[in-house]
């Protein structure tokens, strides 16, 4: 004996999961007719590109951004009980999304699909309002309170001004090729300068440029410190250079 959908009369296969309806009628029953857009808000650091997720700042790759958007979407009363699938046009879940793309406008529109019990119900648009806010880590870097490398440069044997000028030129050159979230703090002291760098790789690069330029060497050591903004211990590399 054949089975017919009690709503439209079309012949179908009975499914308890679909409440005895055919797929079309199940879809029509759960379609949200007054749903225009789903609106969410995200905060992004204009320096490093991290996005705020609760009390944390996380990398703005596809995986994290989808998780952030879905966490807000699922709180909306209209779509409780629905499964939301979103797509971001970016290859690789761990690949950082281009910062310029995220900061180019105050809004971003992405497509999404609502599902109910594995049945696609309808397509919707998610409107993302983007607010720019400097994250605590970048704020600490900019104020010189976060660093991973310290170079103590000491001037010996005269020509102090000439040497200082050359070191500052090296710093400027190295920093010009660094990422926007890298900061260098230079403090002039008696017979030398102290250089604090927020990124260890840039610190290494700067140290070797100074060593090569002045044909000298360095005494290197390290120090372990707890960094509250990252909730972990970091190793600070230090070097003493006489030029």
Number of C-alpha atoms within 10 A of each C-alpha: 3 7 12 16 19 12 12 11 11 14 12 14 14 15 11 8 10 16 11 18 23 22 18 14 17 21 18 13 12 14 17 15 8 7 13 11 14 18 15 18 15 18 18 25 23 20 17 18 27 25 26 19 18 9 6 12 19 17 19 24 20 20 15 18 22 16 13 20 18 16 14 14 19 15 10 12 8 13 17 11 12 18 17 18 14 17 11 14 8 13 11 11 14 13 13 18 21 12 16 10 9 17 17 10 11 11 15 14 13 14 14 18 17 21 20 18 12 11 15 19 22 17 16 18 16 19 16 18 15 19 16 16 17 17 22 14 20 23 16 16 21 17 12 16 13 19 25 22 24 25 24 19 23 18 17 12 7 10 10 15 11 9 17 19 11 15 20 14 12 17 22 13 13 15 19 10 10 13 12 13 17 19 22 22 17 16 11 11 11 7 12 20 18 15 23 23 26 25 20 17 13 22 26 17 13 22 26 16 17 21 15 11 13 15 10 12 16 18 11 12 10 13 11 11 12 11 14 9 14 12 8 9 11 14 15 18 19 21 19 16 19 16 22
